[in-house]
Amino acid sequence: MHAPDSAVARPGCSRRVAIGCAAHLALGALLAPRAAWARFATRTQARVVATAPFARLEQLAPGVFAVISTPFTGERTTLANGGLVVGRAGILAIEGFFQPAGARWLAEQCRLLTGRIPSHVVCTHYHADHLNGLTGYVDVAVDVATKGIVPPVLHVTATTRELGAVRNTPVDAARSAQLADAMLVPVDAASTIDLGDRVVRVVPRAGHTASDVTIELDEPSIVFGGDLLWNGVVPNYVDATPSRLAPAARAMRRTRETHYVPGHGSVAGDADVARYIDLLDELERAARIARARGQSAADAAKGYALPPTLGEWTVFNATFFERAFAAWFKEWGVA
């Protein structure tokens, strides 16, 4: 199929589309050039232990794996990134993904790698591509229930539980029941999940939404950033509080070599995180200029292009820049 006019790192398409993490990434299947698909699909820092049309599973360290979704071919089963952290007494799965088939795939890969399925699941926030597939974990647990395996414990913030149940469509009774039974993540301090020989920290943050969490390991040094971090893909500001977004990204950055698993895009290193923070700062700068000129967010986004010094970013539609500017204007009380 011929893709409509678009560019990688050169926004300019004027078509308006529905916004949301899922819509934002799904649109890439239509607008991102094949070269962008190839880069997104093949760039990796780690050993690939499993592949599917929609994602690959990369081993970052012994017992730590990243799910890197590759949605730009139109396969939207997982859509968001996630991962696995394996311990002697338990296994943590990160994210519920877009469709139940995504969670089932990760649980089955977990069983192939370890002989076990996840005992815990954390969702970093309530957006559909990170949450809507949760029932897939229960499906796998039911399949092996005769062996005494029970469904995993779900860990989410109260906001994620509430908004994931009422805002995400289609509404699913089984998913709503999972959310109702979830263990709530504290939002005033970091908490931990003990996997036996490995302890994982769940750190409350905000910026992409009002209630984000990151999943962090100290040894090896690995951070699952959720959608507080995007690598090579311009982020979605649909529910963002922009003044909190860049500080959150800075706060998760470490001074030693670290693998950062973004919500979307390939596994990142420190230079990638620095470039992402520069991108966020640039969008704030552009929004401030637009406000000083008395422009609307829509007018400011027309013809806007990222500076070449930021390198190449996959940009699907100029509407996403409008969303970023509008989010800043909302914070500043600009009509």
N, C-alpha and C positions, 0 to 999 in steps of 0.2 A: 504494500500500500504506500502511495506517495505521501510523505509527511508534509504538512503545511509549512509555510515559511517560518523558520525559527532559527535560533542560534545558540551555541554554547558560549557563555560568557559575553554575549552581545544581545541583550534583551531588546525587543522591538515588536514582537507579535502583539496585536491589539485585541485578539479574541478574548472575551471574558468567559470565565468558567466558574463553577462552584468551588469554593475554597474549603479546605480541610486537609489534614495530613494525608488521608487516603486519596482525595481528589487531586491534591498537589502532586503526589508521586505517580498516581495512575495516569495523569496527563502526560507524563514523560514518555509513555509508550506511544503516544501520538505525535509528540512534538520534538523529542530529543533525536538528533541525527544518529545514524547507525554508529558513527565513530564514537559518540558519547556512550552509547550502549556498550560498545566493546571495551572502552576504558573502565567503565563502571564494573563490568562483569569479570574482568581479568586481573585488576590490580589487587595484589595481596602481599602481606608481609609474613605470612605464616604458612604452615603445611595444611593443605586442604584435605580433609578426611572424608567428606561426603559432598555430593553435588545434587542439585535438583534443578528443574527448569526455572525455579523462582528464587533460589538461594544456594549458598554454599556454606559449609561448616568448616571453620578454620581453627586449628589448634594453636593457641597463643602461648601456652605453657602446659606442663603436666597437669591434667585435670581441669583445664580452663579452655573453653571453646567459644568462638564468636559466630553467630549466625549473621551472614552478610547477604541481605536480600538484593536481588538483581531484577527489579520490576520493569525495566525499560523495554523489555520485549513483550510486555502485556501480561506476564504472569504475576498475579497479585495475591498469591496464597499467603505469603508472609508479609510482604510489603515493607515492614519495618525490620530493623536489625534486632538482635537479641543475643542469647548465649546460654551457656551451661557452666556451672562451677561444681565440680565433683569433690565430695569429701567422703571420708570413711563411713560416717554415720548418716549422710544425707546428700542429696543433689539438688541444687538450686537451678531452676530454669528462669530465664529473664525474658519477659514479655509474653503476651498471649497471642500476638500477631493478628492479622486481618481476618483470616478464615480459620475455622476449626482444623482444617486439613494442615495448616501450618504448625499448629501446636502438636497435632498427632505426628507429623513428620519429625519434629524435634524430639519428642518423647521416644519415638521408635529409634532414632539415631542414638539417643542416650542409652537405650537398652542394648543396641548392638555394640556400643563402645564399652559399656560397664556391666551389662547384665541386669541393670536396674532402671527404673524410670524415675523422673523427678519427684522428690518428696516435698519441695517447696517451689512456689512461683511468685515472682515479684513483677508487677507492672509499673513502669516508670511514670505513667500518667494515663488519663482516661481516653485519649483519642482512639478512634476505632481501629486504626492499623496496629495499635499496641495492645488492644484489649478484646476485640470482638471474637477472637478465635479461642477464648479460654476453655470452652467446653471440650476442645480436642484433647486436652490433658485428661479429663475425666473419662472420655471414650477409651483411651488406652488403659487407664486404671481398671475400668470395668472389664476389659478384655482379659485381664490376668487376675481378676479378683479371687479366683479359686486358689491362687498361690499366696493369698493373704496381703496383697498389695492394695493400699488404699489411695484414694485421690490425693493429690498434693495439697498442702496448706497454701492458701493464697494470701499474699501480703500486699496491701494497698493503703494509701492514705484515705481518710474519711471523705475527702473531696473527690478522689478518684472513684471510690465506691458509689457515692451519690450520683455524680454526673455520668459515670459509665453506665449506670442503670437507666437513666432518664433521657440522656442526650443521644446515645448511640443507636443507630438504626441499622438493620431491623431489630426491634426489641425482641429479646430471646429470654424466655422464662428460665431456662436452665442456667444461662449466664447470670441472670439476675439473682438466682438462688446462690450461685457461687460467690457473687459479690456480697450478698447479705451475710454469708458465713465467713467472710474474710477476716483475717487478723489485721487489725489496724496498725499502720506504721506511725510512730510518733512524729509530729511535725515540729517539735521544739528542740530536738537533739537527735544525733545519729543513734541508730539502734543496730543490733547485730543479729545474724542468723548463724547458729552454731551447726556446722556440718560434721562435727567430730574432730578431725585433725585440721580443720580449716574454718576460720571465722570470717564471715562476710559482713561488711558494714553497709547499711542502708542509710543514705544521707539525704535529709529533706532539703529541698531547694525550691526555687521558683523562678520564672522568667518566660519559659515557653508556655506554661499555663500557671495558674495560681497555686498548683500543687504538684511539683515534680520531685522525683527522687533519683539519685544516682546510686549505683551498686559498685562498691569499691573494695579492692584487695590491696593489702600492703606488701605481701610477699607471695607471689610475684606482684610487681606494681602494675595493676590493671584497673581501669575505670570504665564502667559501662555508663555512658553519659545520657542515654535517652535522647530526647529531642532538644536538650540544652546544647547539644553539639551536633553539627552537620559537617560532613567532609566533602567538599567539592560540589555541593548542591546548596543553592540559596535557600535559607530556612523559611519556614512558614510562620508568619506572625499572627495567624488568625485569632488566637487566644492569648497572645503574648503581652507581658508587661515589659516593654523594652528597657526601661531603666534598671531592671533586675536581671536581664538576660546576659549582657556582657559580664557583669560582676559574678554571676553564677559560673560562667565559663572560665573566668580567671580563677575562681576559687577552687575549681576541680583540677587545675593545672598543677603539675608537680615539678620539683626541681631535679628529679632523677629520671632515667630512662623508663618510659611507661608506654604501655599499649592503651590507647583510648578507642573504645568502641562507640561510634556515633549512632544516633538514631537512624541516620540514613547516610550512605556513602561507605567507602572502604575504611578499614582500620586505620587510625590516625596515629601519628607521632607528634612530638612537641611542635615541630615546625608547622604541621597542619593545624594544630590548635591555635597557634599564634596567628596564622593566616585567617582563620575563622574569626578570631577576636578583632582583627583588623577590618574584616568585612562588616561586622556589627558596628564598629566605630564609624566606618564610612557611611553606613546607612543612617546613623544618627546625625552625622555631619550634614548629609544631604537633606535630611528632614529639617534641621535647624535653618539651613539656607532657604528652604522653601517657605518656612514659617516667616522668616524675616522679609521675604519678598511678597508675602500675602497670598501665596499660591495655595490652592487646594491640594490634597494628597493626589488626586487624579491628575491634575495639571502637572504636578512635580514629577510624576512617574512617566509622563509622556516623553519619550526620547531619552530617558535616563539610561546611562550605561555605567557599569562599574569601571573604575580606573584600571588601566592595563597593569599597573603595579601589583594588583591583587591576584594576578594570574587568572587561570581559567576556572570558571564556575558554570555548572549547568543551570541554565535559567529557562524556565518553561514559558513564562508569560509576563508581560509588563505589569499585569494586575498584582503580582506578588510584591513588586516594589511599592505599588500603591498601598497594599496592605501594611507594609512596614511603616511607610510614612503616616498612614492613618492611625496606626497603633501609637506612634509617638504623639501625634496631634491629640489623640484622646487623652493621653496622660497629661498633656500641657493644657487641656481645656480649650483647645482650638476647634472651632465649629467647622 
